[in-house]
């Protein structure tokens, strides 16, 4: 079955059902069953081979993403045609480049080892049954209200009945993650193959090619030398948009090109709150992408901050174009 067909089927909803369990507890159980990097888990090394696709869903380039993880320390290494890039948990570490390729590779890694984030107490859940390609899934829909509204609209997390293994995930109808060939690593569910789609087009696929535990004290991995201190990353507080064009941009009917659609844009924000770089993650057309990029380059933010000090940050913005 073609992946675009999977997406179309996935959006068909069967009448809502109610699980007997407390739905927040169900989410927490699902989170624990799929998280490799929880405190108390054994150190691990993972390598994922990836195929990236362009904005039209055509194969573009190959790359790899690797992580060495132990307690509160990590080293992430991305290898792609533009070069090799490393980010660690050390305070002075450089970040991975804020490009579409690096962003998708990091997202693929996160989807493999820690797909479910800890949600605020204001989050509420409902349950639905959905069917994809003849397979029935039970799903949780998360939602927020007021100031705690999630940037994405009602993410949805699906498992097979009787299992906590995450198999399908959506963040509004635009974004879909498919976790296949589920294996076990010290009791944790690990997708050996993952597909990520935006608007029905493949963006990236990945396959786990290496996954192993290691002893930090005797490891031959140079990234974890015996006695090397770890670093507890403090939380980064997001900035807020101060000025700039509206994210909803009407497209006049007398212009050539589509008159409705969307674009998902990645923004890099300086420590002074200016937009330093942009990249289109997904879009329904290049015409709309160009309009989105023209808009975000005028934006100004309050700076992101760490421990009360301004720092660089990034954000994703979905532009909805209407006629």
Backbone bond lengths (Angstrom), bond angles and torsions (degrees), N, CA, C in turn:
res aa  C-N    CA-C-N  psi(-1)  N-CA   C-N-CA  omega(-1)  CA-C   N-CA-C  phi
1 X - - - 1.474 - - 1.525 109.99 -
2 X 1.296 117.41 134.75 1.461 120.84 177.93 1.516 109.80 -69.15
3 X 1.351 115.98 146.82 1.453 120.82 -176.79 1.513 112.22 -63.42
4 X 1.331 117.16 -35.14 1.456 118.57 179.73 1.521 110.57 -64.10
5 X 1.336 116.53 -29.59 1.454 119.93 175.69 1.517 110.86 -69.40
6 X 1.328 116.26 -37.61 1.464 120.56 176.98 1.508 110.09 -58.71
7 X 1.325 116.73 -44.63 1.465 120.17 -179.79 1.522 110.39 -61.54
8 X 1.312 117.09 -43.90 1.445 119.69 -178.95 1.523 112.09 -62.29
9 X 1.338 116.64 -41.02 1.451 120.11 178.20 1.517 111.37 -67.65
10 X 1.318 115.64 -35.63 1.447 120.29 -175.67 1.515 112.12 -62.85
11 X 1.294 117.15 -27.09 1.455 119.74 -176.98 1.524 112.67 -84.93
12 X 1.339 117.11 -0.21 1.455 120.24 175.27 1.520 108.91 -84.91
13 X 1.313 118.08 124.41 1.452 122.32 -174.46 1.523 111.74 -105.56
14 X 1.334 115.38 133.57 1.454 122.19 173.51 1.524 107.25 -89.60
15 X 1.328 120.85 153.98 1.459 121.08 -179.09 1.523 113.46 -49.44
16 X 1.327 115.84 143.20 1.456 123.36 -174.93 1.520 111.48 -64.33
17 X 1.346 115.08 142.42 1.457 121.04 174.78 1.517 108.39 -126.61
18 X 1.316 116.66 164.48 1.459 121.13 -179.88 1.517 109.63 -116.11
19 X 1.320 118.21 127.82 1.452 121.58 174.92 1.525 108.74 -77.26
20 X 1.306 115.04 149.88 1.461 118.92 -179.33 1.533 110.68 -70.50
21 X 1.327 117.08 -31.36 1.468 120.44 -176.13 1.521 111.95 -75.43
22 X 1.330 115.90 161.23 1.454 121.66 170.06 1.521 107.58 -64.00
23 X 1.337 117.36 126.54 1.462 120.37 -170.92 1.520 112.99 -69.03
24 X 1.327 118.30 -32.66 1.470 119.04 175.39 1.529 110.03 -65.16
25 X 1.317 116.81 -39.33 1.459 120.09 177.50 1.519 110.39 -64.23
26 X 1.327 117.10 -38.61 1.463 120.98 176.74 1.530 110.44 -59.97
27 X 1.341 116.02 -44.10 1.466 119.91 178.76 1.527 110.58 -62.09
28 X 1.322 117.51 -44.72 1.469 121.13 -179.14 1.523 111.42 -63.63
29 X 1.330 117.27 -36.88 1.463 120.47 176.39 1.518 110.63 -67.08
30 X 1.326 116.39 -39.85 1.456 121.45 177.21 1.529 110.22 -63.47
31 X 1.329 116.14 -42.85 1.454 121.02 178.90 1.521 111.11 -60.39
32 X 1.340 117.58 -46.80 1.464 121.43 -178.91 1.526 112.03 -64.34
33 X 1.327 117.09 -34.40 1.459 121.09 -176.71 1.519 113.15 -73.47
34 X 1.353 117.42 -20.08 1.466 120.81 -174.02 1.522 113.94 -116.04
35 X 1.331 118.77 5.15 1.463 121.68 -175.41 1.518 111.35 -102.66
36 X 1.327 116.68 112.89 1.459 121.69 178.86 1.521 113.26 -80.41
37 X 1.345 116.96 -29.38 1.463 119.95 -171.62 1.531 112.87 -102.03
38 X 1.326 117.49 34.82 1.464 120.97 175.55 1.523 109.80 -77.23
39 X 1.340 115.69 149.20 1.458 120.13 177.44 1.526 109.45 -58.38
40 X 1.332 116.32 133.75 1.461 121.03 -178.13 1.518 113.15 100.17
41 X 1.335 117.13 -14.17 1.467 120.18 177.71 1.525 110.04 -78.50
42 X 1.331 115.20 156.18 1.463 120.54 179.97 1.529 111.23 -68.16
43 X 1.339 117.36 147.64 1.474 119.69 173.99 1.528 110.11 -58.42
44 X 1.338 115.73 146.76 1.458 118.16 -179.34 1.521 110.19 -145.14
45 X 1.333 113.53 159.61 1.457 122.46 171.02 1.517 107.07 -123.72
46 X 1.331 117.21 133.83 1.454 121.97 179.02 1.522 109.87 -134.89
47 X 1.310 115.79 141.80 1.464 121.87 175.95 1.519 108.21 -130.47
48 X 1.335 116.19 131.91 1.466 122.15 -179.01 1.520 109.25 -123.95
49 X 1.330 116.46 125.20 1.466 121.94 173.88 1.520 108.14 -89.00
50 X 1.321 116.76 130.85 1.464 120.74 -172.88 1.521 112.05 -124.37
51 X 1.323 114.62 147.08 1.459 123.16 169.22 1.519 107.19 -113.83
52 X 1.335 116.86 121.22 1.455 120.96 177.41 1.520 110.57 -99.17
53 X 1.338 114.85 151.39 1.457 121.97 -177.93 1.523 108.76 -123.92
54 X 1.338 116.05 152.78 1.460 119.40 179.47 1.521 110.23 -78.68
55 X 1.336 117.13 -175.53 1.459 120.94 -175.13 1.527 113.10 -66.89
56 X 1.329 117.05 -14.36 1.461 120.89 176.99 1.519 112.39 -98.13
57 X 1.344 116.88 3.64 1.451 120.96 179.05 1.516 114.63 83.16
58 X 1.341 117.67 17.67 1.461 121.60 178.36 1.530 110.17 -96.16
59 X 1.355 118.99 142.10 1.465 121.26 179.65 1.518 111.20 -54.13
60 X 1.348 116.53 132.83 1.461 120.85 -175.22 1.522 112.55 -119.41
61 X 1.328 118.44 -53.05 1.453 121.20 -177.02 1.518 109.49 -159.84
62 X 1.330 115.57 163.47 1.456 121.59 175.94 1.517 109.34 -110.11
63 X 1.329 116.00 157.86 1.462 121.26 -178.61 1.517 108.41 -161.95
64 X 1.334 116.78 171.80 1.460 121.50 173.90 1.518 108.87 -132.85
65 X 1.327 115.34 151.43 1.455 121.39 172.14 1.527 107.20 -131.57
66 X 1.334 116.44 134.82 1.460 122.08 -178.03 1.524 109.48 -129.10
67 X 1.323 115.64 151.22 1.458 119.51 172.63 1.523 110.16 -141.04
68 X 1.339 114.77 135.92 1.448 123.61 168.29 1.530 105.44 -107.60
69 X 1.324 117.92 123.29 1.467 120.75 -173.50 1.525 111.09 -131.47
70 X 1.330 114.80 139.35 1.464 120.75 174.93 1.517 108.45 -156.53
71 X 1.340 117.00 120.21 1.469 122.67 179.00 1.527 109.84 47.62
72 X 1.347 118.35 -114.46 1.465 121.02 -177.51 1.527 112.01 -102.19
73 X 1.317 116.68 17.51 1.467 120.59 178.30 1.525 109.63 -114.21
74 X 1.331 115.07 148.92 1.455 118.43 175.27 1.521 109.43 -156.44
75 X 1.298 114.90 159.76 1.468 122.80 170.79 1.519 106.35 -138.52
76 X 1.314 117.14 123.00 1.465 122.97 178.02 1.519 108.10 -112.74
77 X 1.317 116.31 131.98 1.465 121.26 -178.08 1.524 109.44 -129.11
78 X 1.319 115.63 124.18 1.461 123.01 178.27 1.524 108.87 -110.10
79 X 1.322 116.65 129.61 1.459 121.68 176.78 1.525 108.06 -122.45
80 X 1.331 116.22 117.89 1.469 121.89 -177.40 1.521 108.07 -145.25
81 X 1.336 118.52 173.35 1.464 120.15 -177.19 1.520 114.67 -54.78
82 X 1.339 118.20 -30.15 1.470 120.67 -179.47 1.518 112.92 -76.52
83 X 1.336 117.72 -11.32 1.455 120.01 179.18 1.516 111.92 140.92
84 X 1.341 114.75 -170.71 1.462 122.06 178.01 1.523 108.55 -113.99
85 X 1.333 116.23 132.30 1.459 121.26 -175.25 1.523 109.43 -130.88
86 X 1.334 115.49 142.05 1.463 121.06 -175.59 1.516 109.85 -129.20
87 X 1.332 115.36 138.16 1.459 121.78 171.33 1.518 107.91 -132.16
88 X 1.347 116.26 133.31 1.458 121.04 179.36 1.524 109.92 -123.31
89 X 1.324 115.69 176.75 1.462 121.39 179.43 1.526 112.31 -82.67
90 X 1.324 117.58 -2.81 1.462 119.70 178.73 1.531 110.65 -67.28
91 X 1.347 117.66 142.44 1.470 120.94 -174.86 1.522 114.23 -57.14
92 X 1.341 117.58 -32.40 1.468 119.95 -176.63 1.527 112.71 -96.29
93 X 1.328 117.41 13.61 1.458 120.69 -178.29 1.525 111.18 -70.13
94 X 1.315 115.68 143.76 1.456 120.83 171.50 1.530 109.34 -73.09
95 X 1.332 116.06 152.07 1.449 120.68 176.19 1.522 110.14 -89.38
96 X 1.318 116.01 158.77 1.455 119.49 172.64 1.524 108.60 -62.41
97 X 1.317 117.98 149.39 1.471 119.41 -179.79 1.521 111.42 -60.16
98 X 1.330 115.61 143.60 1.463 120.50 179.51 1.525 109.59 -88.75
99 X 1.331 113.80 73.05 1.461 122.29 176.92 1.524 108.50 -121.35
100 X 1.305 116.19 164.70 1.467 119.85 178.99 1.521 110.87 -58.53
101 X 1.335 117.27 -43.26 1.462 120.96 -178.00 1.525 111.47 -62.05
102 X 1.331 116.93 -52.58 1.467 120.46 -178.37 1.524 111.14 -64.44
103 X 1.332 116.85 -37.87 1.457 120.65 179.35 1.527 110.82 -62.64
104 X 1.328 117.27 -47.01 1.458 120.50 -178.94 1.527 111.27 -66.06
105 X 1.332 117.57 -37.00 1.460 120.44 178.21 1.530 111.08 -65.27
106 X 1.340 116.98 -42.08 1.461 119.61 177.82 1.533 110.34 -67.01
107 X 1.323 117.23 -37.45 1.462 120.90 177.96 1.529 110.45 -64.74
108 X 1.328 116.50 -40.41 1.464 121.60 177.08 1.523 110.62 -61.27
109 X 1.326 116.79 -43.25 1.465 121.09 177.78 1.523 110.97 -61.80
110 X 1.324 116.29 -47.95 1.463 120.20 179.77 1.527 111.20 -61.21
111 X 1.322 117.10 -40.02 1.468 120.88 -179.77 1.521 110.75 -64.78
112 X 1.321 117.27 -27.10 1.461 121.51 -179.37 1.520 112.28 -81.23
113 X 1.348 117.37 -44.49 1.466 119.37 -171.90 1.523 114.59 -102.90
114 X 1.332 118.44 -21.43 1.466 120.39 -176.89 1.527 109.70 -157.01
115 X 1.334 117.77 71.93 1.473 120.41 -172.43 1.524 114.90 -77.54
116 X 1.331 117.63 -19.10 1.469 120.38 -173.87 1.522 110.41 -114.98
117 X 1.323 116.43 117.77 1.458 120.70 -178.26 1.524 110.69 -83.76
118 X 1.323 115.43 161.76 1.458 120.35 175.43 1.527 108.24 -75.27
119 X 1.322 116.17 124.66 1.449 120.77 -174.91 1.525 111.21 -96.99
120 X 1.318 116.21 151.60 1.460 120.91 179.16 1.527 110.16 -68.48
121 X 1.331 115.18 160.17 1.468 119.46 -177.68 1.522 111.92 -66.40
122 X 1.345 117.24 -17.17 1.459 120.55 179.66 1.527 112.33 -77.44
123 X 1.331 116.95 -13.56 1.466 119.92 179.84 1.526 110.09 -66.56
124 X 1.325 115.64 138.42 1.460 121.43 175.83 1.520 108.93 -121.04
125 X 1.336 116.07 158.64 1.460 120.60 -174.50 1.517 110.96 -129.16
126 X 1.310 114.89 145.44 1.455 122.52 167.35 1.520 107.38 -128.49
127 X 1.304 117.07 166.14 1.465 120.58 -177.62 1.518 110.79 -122.56
128 X 1.319 115.70 145.78 1.460 122.08 175.94 1.523 108.79 -140.70
129 X 1.324 116.46 156.86 1.460 122.21 168.41 1.519 107.97 -103.19
130 X 1.320 116.29 138.08 1.466 120.12 176.98 1.521 109.37 -136.35
131 X 1.336 114.64 155.89 1.454 120.49 -178.22 1.521 109.92 -125.29
132 X 1.326 116.12 132.47 1.470 122.04 179.02 1.519 108.18 -130.99
133 X 1.315 116.82 117.90 1.463 120.46 176.59 1.514 113.61 55.16
134 X 1.326 117.29 35.75 1.456 120.85 179.03 1.513 114.29 87.49
135 X 1.348 118.16 -4.97 1.466 121.87 178.76 1.523 109.48 -100.45
136 X 1.330 116.42 133.55 1.455 121.17 -179.84 1.528 110.29 -95.35
137 X 1.326 115.46 135.58 1.457 122.20 -179.78 1.524 110.20 -123.14
138 X 1.315 116.53 150.70 1.456 120.96 168.31 1.527 106.68 -104.98
139 X 1.317 116.14 136.49 1.461 120.46 -170.18 1.527 111.74 -132.60
140 X 1.320 115.81 147.22 1.451 123.21 171.25 1.519 109.17 -106.10
141 X 1.325 116.61 136.26 1.459 122.37 174.32 1.522 107.41 -112.52
142 X 1.335 116.98 122.51 1.466 121.83 179.40 1.521 109.64 -99.40
143 X 1.328 116.45 143.46 1.458 120.41 177.71 1.516 109.70 -146.35
144 X 1.338 114.91 157.15 1.451 122.89 -179.76 1.520 108.47 -129.95
145 X 1.307 115.82 169.64 1.463 119.14 176.22 1.523 109.02 -139.92
146 X 1.328 116.07 156.99 1.466 121.50 175.58 1.508 112.83 60.93
147 X 1.331 115.79 -137.24 1.463 121.68 -173.77 1.523 112.71 -68.41
148 X 1.322 117.12 -16.89 1.460 120.06 -178.55 1.523 112.52 -96.78
149 X 1.331 117.00 12.41 1.469 120.40 178.88 1.514 109.52 -57.90
150 X 1.308 116.61 127.54 1.457 122.33 -178.93 1.521 109.62 -67.86
151 X 1.370 117.49 145.06 1.464 119.54 178.43 1.528 112.75 -56.46
152 X 1.322 117.10 -33.41 1.444 120.38 176.09 1.523 108.76 -94.41
153 X 1.298 116.94 152.10 1.456 121.25 -176.74 1.520 111.00 -89.19
154 X 1.316 116.38 110.42 1.450 123.83 173.30 1.529 113.96 47.04
155 X 1.331 117.86 73.11 1.470 119.82 175.06 1.526 110.57 -60.76
156 X 1.324 115.34 150.46 1.455 122.20 -175.56 1.522 108.82 -128.94
157 X 1.347 117.10 133.02 1.462 122.97 -175.58 1.526 108.66 -125.55
158 X 1.331 117.23 126.71 1.458 121.30 -171.99 1.527 112.55 -124.29
159 X 1.340 115.36 139.65 1.461 123.20 174.69 1.517 108.43 -129.47
160 X 1.322 115.72 165.64 1.456 119.72 170.64 1.523 108.67 -76.05
161 X 1.316 119.22 147.61 1.471 121.20 179.35 1.526 111.29 -53.66
162 X 1.332 115.67 134.48 1.454 120.80 178.73 1.509 114.54 81.82
163 X 1.322 117.87 7.64 1.468 121.52 -178.43 1.520 109.70 -133.91
164 X 1.337 116.45 150.99 1.460 121.99 173.90 1.521 112.18 -101.94
165 X 1.333 117.65 5.51 1.462 121.37 -179.58 1.530 109.71 -73.10
166 X 1.335 116.59 118.18 1.460 120.55 178.59 1.523 109.71 -68.11
167 X 1.332 117.14 128.07 1.460 121.28 -178.38 1.517 112.85 -117.51
168 X 1.337 117.44 -35.87 1.459 122.09 -179.47 1.519 109.32 -135.50
169 X 1.322 115.62 144.92 1.467 121.11 -178.99 1.522 108.36 -146.70
170 X 1.324 117.20 135.22 1.455 120.16 174.99 1.516 109.67 -130.80
171 X 1.327 115.38 150.76 1.459 122.63 172.87 1.520 105.94 -126.56
172 X 1.305 115.90 87.28 1.463 125.93 -169.07 1.536 108.83 64.92
173 X 1.328 119.79 171.64 1.465 120.01 -174.67 1.526 114.89 -63.83
174 X 1.317 118.11 -11.60 1.464 120.87 -176.16 1.518 112.26 -76.12
175 X 1.324 118.35 -40.92 1.463 122.92 -169.49 1.523 111.53 -111.33
176 X 1.349 116.36 128.54 1.458 121.84 178.51 1.523 109.30 -134.91
177 X 1.336 116.80 132.51 1.457 122.63 174.03 1.526 108.57 -117.26
178 X 1.330 116.62 130.76 1.461 122.60 -179.16 1.525 108.09 -117.79
179 X 1.338 116.33 122.09 1.468 122.37 -178.61 1.530 108.63 -107.11
180 X 1.345 116.04 114.80 1.459 121.82 -175.29 1.525 111.82 -115.50
181 X 1.337 114.82 168.59 1.474 122.20 175.97 1.535 110.91 48.56
182 X 1.318 117.15 58.88 1.453 121.28 -176.60 1.525 110.50 -67.60
183 X 1.338 115.27 126.35 1.455 121.54 175.21 1.524 109.99 -114.50
184 X 1.320 117.07 -175.11 1.461 122.61 179.83 1.527 109.91 -125.36
185 X 1.336 115.10 134.04 1.459 121.31 174.69 1.523 106.99 -132.16
186 X 1.336 116.11 104.65 1.464 122.22 -175.29 1.530 111.31 51.42
187 X 1.330 115.61 41.75 1.454 120.86 176.03 1.517 115.35 87.45
188 X 1.335 117.72 -6.34 1.467 121.48 -179.01 1.528 110.43 -94.86
189 X 1.324 116.24 138.17 1.463 120.56 177.53 1.523 109.96 -73.20
190 X 1.338 117.03 127.90 1.464 122.50 -178.89 1.532 109.15 -129.14
191 X 1.344 118.25 121.82 1.466 119.30 176.04 1.531 109.55 -76.67
192 X 1.317 117.05 118.82 1.462 119.54 179.56 1.525 110.94 -76.42
193 X 1.340 116.49 -19.87 1.460 121.42 174.92 1.523 108.25 -135.58
194 X 1.332 116.36 137.28 1.460 121.73 -177.79 1.518 109.76 -135.83
195 X 1.330 115.93 141.25 1.462 122.08 176.29 1.522 108.13 -125.71
196 X 1.329 116.56 135.40 1.462 121.70 178.43 1.521 108.05 -125.27
197 X 1.343 115.21 128.28 1.460 121.48 -176.53 1.516 110.31 -125.01
198 X 1.333 115.02 149.28 1.462 122.05 171.19 1.516 107.97 -128.55
199 X 1.325 115.73 123.24 1.452 120.25 178.89 1.515 113.61 57.77
200 X 1.328 117.54 31.35 1.461 121.13 178.63 1.511 114.53 87.80
201 X 1.355 118.49 -7.78 1.463 121.90 178.40 1.523 110.25 -101.25
202 X 1.325 116.15 138.16 1.461 119.69 172.84 1.520 109.69 -61.92
203 X 1.327 116.48 136.21 1.460 121.87 173.63 1.521 110.43 -108.93
204 X 1.354 116.44 -40.09 1.457 121.05 -179.92 1.523 109.18 -160.57
205 X 1.318 116.42 143.65 1.464 122.50 170.58 1.514 108.05 -125.77
206 X 1.315 116.43 151.00 1.459 119.55 -178.55 1.513 112.07 -142.14
207 X 1.323 115.81 151.53 1.463 122.47 176.68 1.524 108.78 -134.65
208 X 1.336 116.12 127.56 1.464 120.86 177.93 1.530 108.49 -70.46
209 X 1.330 116.61 119.49 1.461 120.96 -179.73 1.520 112.48 -105.44
210 X 1.339 117.43 -14.87 1.467 120.81 176.47 1.518 108.88 -154.21
211 X 1.335 116.20 135.07 1.456 122.08 176.70 1.523 107.16 -152.70
212 X 1.329 116.39 118.19 1.460 120.29 -176.53 1.518 111.89 -153.26
213 X 1.329 115.46 153.93 1.461 121.31 172.13 1.520 109.17 -85.25
214 X 1.337 115.67 162.41 1.460 119.06 173.11 1.519 109.55 -152.92
215 X 1.332 115.39 157.30 1.462 122.81 177.65 1.526 107.70 -92.02
216 X 1.326 116.14 118.09 1.462 120.44 -176.06 1.520 111.64 -59.39
217 X 1.337 117.79 -37.43 1.465 121.62 -175.38 1.521 112.35 -71.16
218 X 1.311 117.46 -30.43 1.468 120.30 -176.37 1.522 112.53 -115.77
219 X 1.323 117.13 6.98 1.454 120.64 -173.97 1.522 111.97 -63.08
220 X 1.328 114.47 142.42 1.467 120.06 174.38 1.520 111.34 -87.27
221 X 1.342 116.14 -5.12 1.452 119.00 177.03 1.523 109.27 -69.39
222 X 1.319 119.53 120.76 1.469 120.65 -179.33 1.523 112.72 -65.08
223 X 1.316 116.99 -18.02 1.464 120.24 -177.96 1.526 112.26 -70.66
224 X 1.355 117.18 -17.09 1.461 120.80 -178.62 1.523 109.11 -129.84
225 X 1.310 115.73 79.48 1.460 120.41 179.56 1.525 109.64 -77.86
226 X 1.351 118.84 143.07 1.462 121.06 179.19 1.527 111.48 -56.30
227 X 1.314 116.00 133.27 1.463 119.96 176.60 1.512 114.16 84.61
228 X 1.335 118.56 -3.39 1.463 120.59 -179.54 1.521 109.82 -69.95
229 X 1.334 118.83 125.97 1.470 120.06 -177.24 1.513 111.61 -69.97
230 X 1.315 115.80 147.40 1.446 120.87 176.33 1.511 110.18 -87.28
231 X 1.298 116.29 178.66 1.457 121.41 -179.36 1.517 109.18 -138.61
232 X 1.329 116.22 128.76 1.453 120.92 178.10 1.520 108.41 -92.74
233 X 1.334 116.24 106.61 1.457 119.49 -178.69 1.524 110.30 -69.88
234 X 1.316 116.76 121.12 1.457 119.73 176.34 1.527 109.26 -75.74
235 X 1.308 115.42 157.48 1.461 120.81 -175.00 1.527 111.43 -71.30
236 X 1.315 115.03 139.46 1.457 121.04 175.99 1.517 108.47 -93.33
237 X 1.324 116.77 127.78 1.459 121.76 178.41 1.516 108.97 -91.90
238 X 1.329 115.71 128.19 1.445 120.83 -176.94 1.520 111.74 -69.52
239 X 1.330 115.33 146.35 1.451 120.86 172.43 1.517 110.67 -84.17
240 X 1.328 115.87 177.25 1.458 121.20 179.47 1.524 110.17 -127.20
241 X 1.311 116.38 149.35 1.450 121.27 178.61 1.525 109.64 -69.87
242 X 1.341 115.43 131.25 1.462 121.48 179.06 1.525 112.17 -100.55
243 X 1.324 116.07 -42.06 1.458 119.46 -175.29 1.522 109.80 -156.18
244 X 1.341 114.86 166.11 1.461 121.01 179.99 1.514 110.53 128.94
245 X 1.312 115.49 172.13 1.459 121.06 -177.38 1.525 111.66 -64.75
246 X 1.309 116.57 152.33 1.457 122.64 179.54 1.523 111.02 -65.16
247 X 1.352 117.80 144.33 1.468 120.03 177.84 1.522 113.69 -68.24
248 X 1.314 118.81 -17.90 1.463 121.32 174.73 1.526 108.88 -97.86
249 X 1.316 116.95 112.66 1.454 121.13 -174.78 1.516 109.60 -113.98
250 X 1.332 119.40 108.33 1.473 120.49 175.44 1.522 110.46 -63.05
251 X 1.302 116.52 139.53 1.462 121.94 178.54 1.527 108.27 -107.09
252 X 1.323 119.38 111.86 1.468 121.13 -178.22 1.517 112.10 -56.06
253 X 1.323 116.20 144.38 1.469 120.81 -176.15 1.524 112.49 -67.55
254 X 1.346 117.29 -21.25 1.461 118.73 -176.74 1.528 112.47 -86.31
255 X 1.366 116.96 0.71 1.454 119.56 176.01 1.516 109.93 -88.70
256 X 1.337 115.40 148.50 1.454 119.04 177.02 1.523 108.50 -76.57
257 X 1.311 116.61 147.55 1.452 121.01 179.31 1.513 110.48 112.51
258 X 1.347 116.92 175.52 1.463 120.85 -177.76 1.521 110.87 -66.63
259 X 1.337 116.58 148.03 1.451 119.75 -178.84 1.524 112.41 -102.89
260 X 1.325 118.57 5.00 1.451 121.64 174.44 1.520 108.76 -155.52
261 X 1.329 116.03 159.31 1.456 121.15 -178.29 1.509 110.21 149.31
262 X 1.331 116.85 -159.64 1.458 120.55 -177.27 1.527 110.04 -152.68
263 X 1.329 114.77 159.72 1.462 122.27 173.02 1.521 108.35 -140.20
264 X 1.320 116.26 137.63 1.465 122.87 177.53 1.523 107.74 -109.77
265 X 1.337 116.08 117.34 1.459 121.31 -170.93 1.529 110.45 -120.44
266 X 1.323 116.19 134.96 1.462 123.38 176.11 1.519 109.09 -95.46
267 X 1.334 117.18 126.34 1.464 122.38 -179.86 1.519 110.63 -114.16
268 X 1.314 116.16 134.83 1.463 122.27 170.74 1.519 108.01 -100.56
269 X 1.345 116.22 128.40 1.460 121.90 -174.36 1.527 110.06 -114.16
270 X 1.333 116.99 130.20 1.462 121.28 179.69 1.527 110.44 -75.60
271 X 1.331 116.46 171.24 1.465 122.00 178.71 1.522 111.97 -68.65
272 X 1.338 117.12 -10.99 1.470 120.65 176.01 1.526 111.70 -100.71
273 X 1.338 117.52 -0.82 1.455 121.05 175.46 1.511 115.82 93.72
274 X 1.331 118.02 9.34 1.465 120.34 177.82 1.522 110.47 -93.90
275 X 1.329 116.11 154.96 1.459 121.58 177.74 1.522 108.25 -82.13
276 X 1.336 116.38 118.11 1.466 120.41 -175.81 1.522 112.87 -99.08
277 X 1.335 117.68 -26.10 1.460 119.66 177.55 1.523 109.02 -157.51
278 X 1.321 115.06 157.26 1.461 121.36 -179.92 1.520 109.51 -139.53
279 X 1.328 116.21 152.95 1.459 120.58 174.07 1.525 108.08 -153.47
280 X 1.309 116.21 140.42 1.463 121.27 179.99 1.522 108.67 -85.99
281 X 1.333 117.04 122.07 1.456 121.92 178.42 1.524 110.42 -83.57
282 X 1.325 116.41 -42.54 1.462 121.33 178.79 1.518 108.22 -159.91
283 X 1.329 116.20 153.87 1.457 120.30 -178.53 1.521 109.76 -164.49
284 X 1.326 116.03 154.27 1.453 119.35 176.66 1.523 112.33 -80.04
285 X 1.337 118.77 -17.06 1.463 120.71 176.51 1.522 110.28 -166.08
286 X 1.329 116.01 155.45 1.465 121.34 177.22 1.530 110.65 -66.68
287 X 1.332 117.03 -29.54 1.458 121.29 177.75 1.521 110.82 -60.32
288 X 1.341 116.27 -45.36 1.455 120.52 179.83 1.525 111.51 -72.87
289 X 1.326 117.01 -34.36 1.464 120.45 177.13 1.520 111.10 -59.78
290 X 1.328 116.42 -43.83 1.461 120.84 -179.41 1.523 110.92 -61.98
291 X 1.336 116.31 -40.60 1.460 120.07 178.42 1.523 111.36 -65.27
292 X 1.335 116.72 -39.49 1.463 120.82 179.06 1.526 110.86 -64.96
293 X 1.317 117.23 -43.77 1.469 121.02 -178.39 1.530 111.20 -65.48
294 X 1.323 116.87 -38.26 1.462 119.06 177.45 1.526 110.75 -60.80
295 X 1.328 115.80 -36.81 1.457 119.85 -178.25 1.522 112.46 -70.52
296 X 1.344 117.49 -50.65 1.469 119.93 -171.62 1.526 112.46 -68.02
297 X 1.310 117.18 -23.42 1.464 118.82 179.67 1.522 112.16 -68.91
298 X 1.331 117.35 -10.61 1.467 121.39 177.30 1.528 111.89 -96.88
299 X 1.318 117.73 -2.70 1.459 120.76 -172.09 1.528 112.71 -78.19
300 X 1.321 114.55 151.26 1.459 122.72 175.90 1.532 107.99 -133.96
301 X 1.346 116.19 138.32 1.457 121.97 -176.89 1.526 111.22 -124.59
302 X 1.335 115.69 158.31 1.463 118.46 160.75 1.517 105.43 -72.08
303 X 1.323 118.78 142.74 1.469 119.80 -174.74 1.529 112.95 -64.78
304 X 1.329 115.85 149.86 1.451 120.84 165.96 1.533 106.56 -66.05
305 X 1.323 118.41 157.47 1.469 119.39 -178.05 1.520 110.87 -143.64
306 X 1.330 114.47 150.23 1.463 122.52 174.79 1.525 107.60 -132.58
307 X 1.316 117.53 123.97 1.463 122.52 -176.85 1.531 111.06 54.85
308 X 1.342 115.82 36.07 1.455 120.66 177.34 1.508 115.21 80.77
309 X 1.334 118.12 0.98 1.460 121.93 -178.92 1.528 110.67 -109.41
310 X 1.341 118.04 138.15 1.471 120.22 179.30 1.518 111.66 -59.03
311 X 1.324 116.04 142.09 1.452 121.02 178.68 1.523 109.26 -146.06
312 X 1.315 116.72 167.77 1.456 120.87 176.37 1.526 109.70 -72.71
313 X 1.314 116.39 153.80 1.452 120.80 179.69 1.515 111.43 -151.87
314 X 1.311 115.81 -178.31 1.463 120.23 175.99 1.518 108.95 -148.44
315 X 1.303 115.89 161.40 1.455 121.12 177.40 1.520 109.65 -152.98
316 X 1.322 115.76 154.95 1.452 122.48 174.19 1.521 108.86 -104.67
317 X 1.309 116.50 135.76 1.458 121.24 178.85 1.519 108.55 -126.66
318 X 1.331 116.27 127.59 1.460 119.78 174.16 1.518 109.02 -100.85
319 X 1.316 116.71 118.25 1.453 123.20 176.76 1.523 109.31 -91.93
320 X 1.314 116.53 127.48 1.450 121.75 175.59 1.532 108.93 -106.78
321 X 1.307 116.37 115.45 1.450 121.97 -177.89 1.523 109.63 -94.88
322 X 1.307 116.38 132.89 1.457 120.35 -178.39 1.523 109.93 -129.46
323 X 1.309 115.40 153.70 1.471 121.35 178.35 1.523 109.71 -84.51
